[in-house]
Amino acid sequence: MTDQESAVLPPHVEDPELLPPGVAAPAEGSLLTYWQDRVGQHVHDSYAGVRLMKFPGDLRMFEHLLRLSRAQVVVELGTHSGGSALWFRDRLRTTAAYDLIPQDIRVISVDLSQKNTHDVLAAADSRYAEHITLPEGDILDQDTSFRVTEHIQQGAHCLVVEDTRHAYETTHAALRHYSRFVPDDGFFVVEDGLMDSPELCVHIKPPGETGGVVSAVRDRLTDDQGQSFQDRPDLNRYGVSCRNMWLRRKAVSPSY
């Protein structure tokens, strides 16, 4: 699992109220250049003053999946700065307010160390702990997943999001240890498949590890336990994205 990234915004967006750097989309430009610029832009974005590194289109798809799967719990692997934990909490609260999911919502965000995260989230919302839990642990260690279980109420529908090192071993371990939390027709989302495409990551330093995320998912989907999931590339519906891998657990047909 990746070490927790700093919550301090880059110098040119030091004020949380400032916008991320702009990206031009000239009609005569290439899609590849635009996509590269968007990848560089998203690492300088924030939510509620806390760093949040996700494409807007991917965030929109997460909203759809929360509603479709009636997930009331998000298990996030890789807290980073905590911005996505806040975002997921707020989306769950809003979705619950429309009576589209149960009211007892929770975000469980796991990282190796949460040393600074509590302070960062408290500065954004002093009551964050009412709905956000921050366990510490390595996702390579199955015992960490057992500690996560303690925070999930009986029968709750979970959506799992893997956003750690984007390397083969961490992605495969996350699928192995945490897919059991996903109910029938629920989703396990492996983020940043684009890290396996170095041509898209030219503005990220370092540009990332290649050959890890996608191959780990493909290997997992071919083993006995992973065959219960189906890759849904059609859910990358907003074109330019982080190439997340949206895995949906197949519903088991009743036997008579």
N, C-alpha and C positions, 0 to 999 in steps of 0.2 A: 504494500500500500504506500502511496506517496506520502511524504512528510506534509504536514499542514502548511499551506501557502500563506504568505503574509496577507493580512487584511488591509494593509496600507495601500492606497491607490497610487498609481504612478504619478510622478511630479506634475505632469500636465493635466491630471484630473484629481489633484490633491483635495480640492473642495468637492465633497460628495454631491453637491447640487449641480456641478458642471456636467455637461453631456460627454459621452465618449467621443473619440475622434471620428470625423465624418468619413464616409466612403463615397466616392464618385462612381456613377454608373453611366458613362457616356455611351450613346447609341452605337458609336463606332468602335467601342472597346470590346475586349474579349471576355467571355464568361469566366475563363480560368483566372484572369487578372482580378476580376471583381470578387470571385470566390476567395482568392488568396487574401485580398484586402479585408474581406469580411472576417476571415479567420483571425487576422491580426487585430481587427477592431474588437472582437468579442472578449479578448483577454483584458481589455481596459474598461469593461462595463461594470455596472454596479446596480444594486437594488437596496433601497432604504439606507443608502450610504455604505453598504457592505459589498465587497467584490462578488460579482455573479458572472460566471463565464459560460453563458449558454446563448445559442442563436434564438432570436425572437420566434421564428417559425417552429423550432423544437419545443419552446415553452408552450406555444399554442397547442401543439399536438399532445403534450402532457395534460393540458386542461381537458381535451377531448377524452383521453384515456381514463382520467380520474372519474369522469362521468360514466363512460361506457362500462367500466369494470366495477363501479360503485366502491372504489377503494376509499377507505377512511384512514388508512395508515400508509405512510410512505417510509420505506426502509431505504435510506440513502447511504451508500458505501463510498466514503470520501467526502468529508465535511468541507475541506479546504478552508475558506474564510467564514462560511456560514450563511452567505447570501442566498444560496439555493434552499437551505433549510427554512429560512424566513419565507421565501417565495412559495415553497410547497405548503407551508403552514397557512399562509394567507389564501392560497387557492382552495385548500381543503375547507377552511372556514367559510369562504364565500359559497362554494358548492354545497356545503351543508346548509347554509342559510336559505338556499333555494329548495331544500328538502330533496336534493338529488342523491345525497349520500347520508349515512347516519351522522348524528351530531357529535359522537365521541371520537374526535379525530386526533391523530398524533403523527409527528415526524420523529423518526429514530435515525439519527445521523451518526455514523460510526467513522472514527479515524484513529490512527495510531496514538495521537496525542491531541487533547482538547485544551491544552494549557491556556491558550489565549482566547479560545472561542467563546467561553462563557462571558468574558468581559466585553468582547466585540458585540455579541448579541444583546447583552444587557444594555449597552450604550444605545442600540437601535430600538429596543423594546424591553423595558424592565420586567415585563411579565412573560417573556418568551418561554420560560420553563413550564408554563401551564400546558403547553402543547408540543414542546420540542425537548427531546431527550438526547443526550450526547455521550453514548458509551465510548470507551476507549478500547482499542484492541486491534490486532492484525487480522485481516480477513483470510490470510493463509492458515490461521489457527482456527479450527472448527469450534473450539470453546468460545470464541467471540460470538459466533452465531447463537450459541446457547444462552449467552447473556442478553442478546437481543430479544429472544423469546420471552424473557421475563417482563418485557415492556409492551407486549402485544396482547390485547384482551381476547378472550376466547371467542372464536368465530369471526374475528375481524377480517375484512378483505384488505389485502396488502398489495401495494405496487412497489417493486424493488427496482432501484436505480443504481447501477454500478458505474462509478465515476472516480476510479482510483488511479493507478499508474498507467493504464492503457497498455499493459504488457501481457504476454500470454499467461504467465503463471498466476497473476492476480485476477485476470478475467476468468480463467478456468476455475480457480478456487472459489470465486464469488458465485459462479453458476453452480458449483458443486455443493456449497454450504448453504446458500440462501434461496435457491429456487423452491425449496419446500414451503416457503411462506406464501407463494403465489397460488391462489385458488384457480379452479377451472374458469376459463375465459378471462383470467387475470393476466397481467403483463410483468415481464422482467425486461428492463431496458438497459442495454449495454451502450454507454455513451462513447462518442468520439471515434467511430470507425474510420474517420478521415485521417487519424494518426497513422494508419497503414498506407496512406497516400502522401508521400513526402512532397510531391509537387504542389499540394494544397497548403502545406505548413511552412512555407518559406519565410513567413514573417514571425514565426514563433521560435524563440531561443530557449533551450535547444529545440530542434524541429520535431523531436519525439522519436519513439521507437517504432519501427516498421515490422510488419509480419506478426503482430501479437494479438490484437483484438479480434480481428475477423477470423483468423485461423483457430483461435481458442473457442469461439462460438461455434464454428463449423464442426470442430472435433466433438464438442459437447453435444450437439444436436444429433450426432450419429451413435452415441452410446445409449445404453438401455434406459437410463433415467432421463436423458436429454431429449429422447424421442417424443416425449409428451409435449414439447414446445414446438411451435412453428414460427419461423422467421417471417416477418411481415414487412418487406422492403417497401411495399406500397404505402406504408404509413409515413415515409419521408415525403410528404405531400407538398411541402413548401419550397421545393427546388433546392436552392442553396441552403445547406444545413451542415450539421456536424456529422452527418451520416451515422446517426444512432442506429442500433440494431434493436428493433421492436419485436420482442419475442412474446408470443401469446400462448398460454397453456391451453391445449385442446381439451374441450369438455369430454368427459368419458360417457359414452352412450350406456344407458342402463341395460342390464342383462335381465332377461325374463326366463 
